[in-house]
Amino acid sequence: MRGAGIAAPDGRCYRSPVRWRGQRESDQVEDRRGLSVGRGGGIALGGGGLLLLFAVAVLTGQDPLQLLQIVTGPPQVSVDGDGEGRRGTPEDELGRFAATVLASTEDVWRQQFSRMGRTYQLPTLVLFSDEVGSACGFSSAAVGPFYCPPDRKVYIDLSFFGDLERRFGAPGDFAQAYVIAHEVGHHVQNLLGISDKVQAARGRQSEDEANATSVRLELQADCLAGVWAHDANRDAHLLEAGDVEEGLAAAAAIGDDRLQREAQGYTVPESWTHGSSAMRARWLKRGLESGNPEACDTFAGGTS
């Protein structure tokens, strides 16, 4: 999966997904890059405000998306009058890479759901730049990739891949693919009714308990991303030497303990919502080794 760098529209250079070329590309992509988002009500935040908001979220354990929606107000998306961008497979190489990863997740989860006696419903991948409106509210690229259960869409600003390499030290196209597969893992949880159960449970729990429940949800999505990688490699032989390490490094790079240590110099485990670096890497590896969604039951026992 390794290769020479490619130039993206933002002028940055990313590793080329050589092994992914020639694979099927999904048309379940909505490209909103370069389109403006108008927000009704609320306050417009600059870069400093976004960093402050993210720091508050880290310190309090709150969801950055929810905080951002509270501050900025409900979104009014100005995209050709219908709230959508261009549908279909993107034409640029980085966009096509994302569409190829999405297609691979479609193939894997169709098979997995068929084994469960279920029908897999495809999510939509929304590519955006800087900010985006969704059924979950207005969001900035500063919060990173996310999945919105009400509209069943995965949202990502592809510049996050550059951040993954430069800021978090997790380069490589498999690391990038893991990010998309993790968000698709949330879609799988949504279809299986796990997300609704977690949301209901959180409403009855204390803040610390609700955070711990969120950690279990996120670790399960990591494990489901590993299940995807296991099956995709079995069917299409996509992994090369070092790719697994790339994925594990990416999972570890965005652990709550590392992010808190960078932001404030110390960690507050009871405020974690995604899990530590070690937890995230461990559950991704469990899915990768087993290829079995049943091995991803983070709610049955301990998460460490």
GIGIPE-V664146 format. One record per residue. N is the residue number from 0. RES is the residue in one small letter. PHI is phi in whole degrees, 0 to 359 (none if undefined). Layout:
<<N/RES/PHI> <N/RES/PHI>>
This chain:
<<0/m/none> <1/r/269> <2/g/181> <3/a/287> <4/g/288> <5/i/235> <6/a/272> <7/a/266> <8/p/302> <9/d/276> <10/g/88> <11/r/275> <12/c/245> <13/y/236> <14/r/294> <15/s/279> <16/p/279> <17/v/302> <18/r/294> <19/w/271> <20/r/295> <21/g/89> <22/q/276> <23/r/296> <24/e/247> <25/s/286> <26/d/259> <27/q/272> <28/v/238> <29/e/242> <30/d/263> <31/r/253> <32/r/299> <33/g/85> <34/l/265> <35/s/273> <36/v/236> <37/g/263> <38/r/244> <39/g/273> <40/g/72> <41/g/72> <42/i/234> <43/a/276> <44/l/256> <45/g/273> <46/g/300> <47/g/296> <48/g/295> <49/l/294> <50/l/295> <51/l/296> <52/l/298> <53/f/296> <54/a/297> <55/v/299> <56/a/298> <57/v/297> <58/l/290> <59/t/263> <60/g/79> <61/q/278> <62/d/285> <63/p/303> <64/l/296> <65/q/293> <66/l/299> <67/l/296> <68/q/294> <69/i/298> <70/v/288> <71/t/268> <72/g/86> <73/p/293> <74/p/277> <75/q/233> <76/v/273> <77/s/261> <78/v/223> <79/d/54> <80/g/80> <81/d/237> <82/g/77> <83/e/231> <84/g/262> <85/r/289> <86/r/265> <87/g/115> <88/t/288> <89/p/297> <90/e/261> <91/d/279> <92/e/294> <93/l/293> <94/g/294> <95/r/292> <96/f/300> <97/a/299> <98/a/293> <99/t/290> <100/v/298> <101/l/300> <102/a/299> <103/s/296> <104/t/296> <105/e/299> <106/d/297> <107/v/295> <108/w/282> <109/r/300> <110/q/294> <111/q/296> <112/f/292> <113/s/298> <114/r/295> <115/m/276> <116/g/78> <117/r/239> <118/t/249> <119/y/281> <120/q/260> <121/l/290> <122/p/275> <123/t/253> <124/l/260> <125/v/258> <126/l/264> <127/f/219> <128/s/232> <129/d/76> <130/e/205> <131/v/204> <132/g/254> <133/s/216> <134/a/293> <135/c/265> <136/g/114> <137/f/280> <138/s/222> <139/s/259> <140/a/300> <141/a/297> <142/v/276> <143/g/85> <144/p/298> <145/f/205> <146/y/245> <147/c/249> <148/p/301> <149/p/301> <150/d/257> <151/r/56> <152/k/233> <153/v/262> <154/y/244> <155/i/208> <156/d/269> <157/l/295> <158/s/294> <159/f/300> <160/f/298> <161/g/294> <162/d/297> <163/l/301> <164/e/280> <165/r/279> <166/r/278> <167/f/257> <168/g/66> <169/a/233> <170/p/277> <171/g/108> <172/d/288> <173/f/289> <174/a/299> <175/q/293> <176/a/296> <177/y/302> <178/v/300> <179/i/293> <180/a/296> <181/h/297> <182/e/293> <183/v/295> <184/g/301> <185/h/295> <186/h/296> <187/v/300> <188/q/300> <189/n/297> <190/l/294> <191/l/275> <192/g/84> <193/i/291> <194/s/299> <195/d/296> <196/k/296> <197/v/294> <198/q/298> <199/a/294> <200/a/296> <201/r/299> <202/g/293> <203/r/256> <204/q/254> <205/s/290> <206/e/299> <207/d/295> <208/e/294> <209/a/295> <210/n/297> <211/a/296> <212/t/293> <213/s/297> <214/v/301> <215/r/297> <216/l/295> <217/e/292> <218/l/295> <219/q/295> <220/a/297> <221/d/298> <222/c/297> <223/l/294> <224/a/297> <225/g/294> <226/v/300> <227/w/302> <228/a/299> <229/h/301> <230/d/290> <231/a/296> <232/n/290> <233/r/297> <234/d/275> <235/a/237> <236/h/52> <237/l/274> <238/l/271> <239/e/242> <240/a/303> <241/g/96> <242/d/293> <243/v/299> <244/e/298> <245/e/300> <246/g/295> <247/l/296> <248/a/294> <249/a/294> <250/a/297> <251/a/292> <252/a/294> <253/i/249> <254/g/288> <255/d/300> <256/d/296> <257/r/292> <258/l/296> <259/q/292> <260/r/297> <261/e/292> <262/a/280> <263/q/224> <264/g/88> <265/y/206> <266/t/247> <267/v/230> <268/p/306> <269/e/291> <270/s/264> <271/w/296> <272/t/238> <273/h/237> <274/g/104> <275/s/286> <276/s/301> <277/a/296> <278/m/299> <279/r/295> <280/a/295> <281/r/295> <282/w/285> <283/l/299> <284/k/295> <285/r/298> <286/g/294> <287/l/297> <288/e/281> <289/s/270> <290/g/64> <291/n/233> <292/p/302> <293/e/292> <294/a/283> <295/c/258> <296/d/279> <297/t/285> <298/f/267> <299/a/275> <300/g/207> <301/g/286> <302/t/255> <303/s/278>>
